[in-house]
Amino acid sequence: MMVTENIRDITKRKQEEEEREFKNLILSNQQETSIDGILLVDENNGIISFNRRFVELWDIPPELVEAGDDAPVLKLVTSKVADREVLDELNRRNIPRARMGRFPRP
């Protein structure tokens, strides 16, 4: 009887894991097919995720974003912005929303 309960628990956990993986795959595909450039940064300024469009729009070397540190990426992006105040305002509005939830690294 004890073995049967453990098998059920493992099966349920496995199903939940597969569902989570499937949802992450869908979100990843949505992010990649977006016409918007997307950069997700955690509370420690580490790059959680980005899409190719972000790299293309800002002409960023892929290895720069793949390194995982947002400081050099933001420095490069900032150097290409004509109106720094607009960028700062966009960041102020978007950062609190991004920090509401924690996202796993891909």
C-alpha positions as CSV (number, residue, x, y, z in Angstrom):
1,M,0.0,0.0,0.0
2,M,2.8,2.4,0.8
3,V,4.5,1.8,-2.6
4,T,1.3,2.6,-4.4
5,E,1.0,6.0,-2.7
6,N,4.6,6.8,-3.6
7,I,3.9,5.9,-7.3
8,R,0.9,8.1,-7.4
9,D,2.8,11.0,-5.9
10,I,5.6,10.6,-8.3
11,T,3.2,10.4,-11.3
12,K,1.4,13.5,-10.2
13,R,4.7,15.4,-9.7
14,K,5.9,14.2,-13.1
15,Q,2.6,15.4,-14.8
16,E,3.0,18.8,-13.1
17,E,6.6,19.0,-14.2
18,E,5.6,18.2,-17.8
19,E,2.8,20.8,-17.7
20,R,5.3,23.4,-16.5
21,E,7.8,22.5,-19.2
22,F,5.0,22.8,-21.8
23,K,3.9,26.2,-20.5
24,N,7.5,27.4,-20.5
25,L,7.9,26.2,-24.1
26,I,4.8,28.1,-25.2
27,L,6.0,31.3,-23.4
28,S,9.5,30.9,-24.9
29,N,8.0,30.6,-28.4
30,Q,5.8,33.6,-27.9
31,Q,8.8,35.6,-26.8
32,E,10.8,34.6,-29.8
33,T,8.1,35.3,-32.3
34,S,7.3,38.7,-30.8
35,I,8.0,41.8,-33.0
36,D,9.1,43.5,-29.8
37,G,12.6,43.3,-28.4
38,I,12.5,41.6,-25.0
39,L,15.0,41.7,-22.2
40,L,14.1,40.2,-18.8
41,V,16.4,41.2,-15.9
42,D,16.2,39.9,-12.3
43,E,16.5,41.9,-9.1
44,N,20.3,41.4,-9.1
45,N,20.6,42.8,-12.6
46,G,21.2,39.4,-14.1
47,I,19.7,38.7,-17.5
48,I,17.0,36.1,-17.2
49,S,16.0,36.0,-20.8
50,F,16.0,37.8,-24.0
51,N,14.8,37.3,-27.6
52,R,16.6,37.6,-30.9
53,R,14.6,40.6,-31.8
54,F,16.1,42.5,-28.9
55,V,19.6,41.6,-30.1
56,E,18.7,42.6,-33.7
57,L,16.9,45.9,-32.8
58,W,19.8,47.2,-30.7
59,D,22.6,45.6,-32.8
60,I,24.0,43.9,-29.7
61,P,26.7,41.1,-30.0
62,P,24.9,37.9,-28.9
63,E,27.7,37.0,-26.6
64,L,27.2,40.2,-24.7
65,V,23.6,39.2,-23.6
66,E,24.5,35.6,-23.3
67,A,27.1,36.5,-20.6
68,G,24.2,37.3,-18.3
69,D,25.2,40.7,-16.9
70,D,22.8,43.5,-17.9
71,A,25.3,46.4,-17.2
72,P,27.3,46.2,-20.4
73,V,24.1,45.6,-22.4
74,L,22.3,48.6,-20.9
75,K,25.4,50.7,-21.4
76,L,25.4,49.8,-25.1
77,V,21.6,50.4,-25.5
78,T,21.8,53.7,-23.6
79,S,24.6,54.9,-25.9
80,K,22.3,54.4,-28.9
81,V,19.3,56.3,-27.4
82,A,18.8,59.9,-28.5
83,D,16.6,60.9,-25.5
84,R,17.9,59.3,-22.3
85,E,15.0,60.6,-20.3
86,V,12.5,58.6,-22.3
87,L,14.4,55.4,-21.7
88,D,14.6,56.2,-18.0
89,E,10.9,56.8,-17.9
90,L,10.1,53.5,-19.7
91,N,12.4,51.6,-17.3
92,R,10.7,53.2,-14.2
93,R,7.3,52.1,-15.5
94,N,8.3,48.6,-16.5
95,I,10.7,47.5,-13.8
96,P,8.1,47.3,-11.0
97,R,5.9,45.0,-13.1
98,A,8.8,42.7,-14.0
99,R,9.8,42.4,-10.3
100,M,6.3,41.3,-9.2
101,G,7.1,37.7,-10.1
102,R,10.2,35.5,-10.2
103,F,11.0,33.7,-13.4
104,P,13.2,30.6,-13.8
105,R,16.2,30.8,-16.0
106,P,15.6,29.0,-19.3
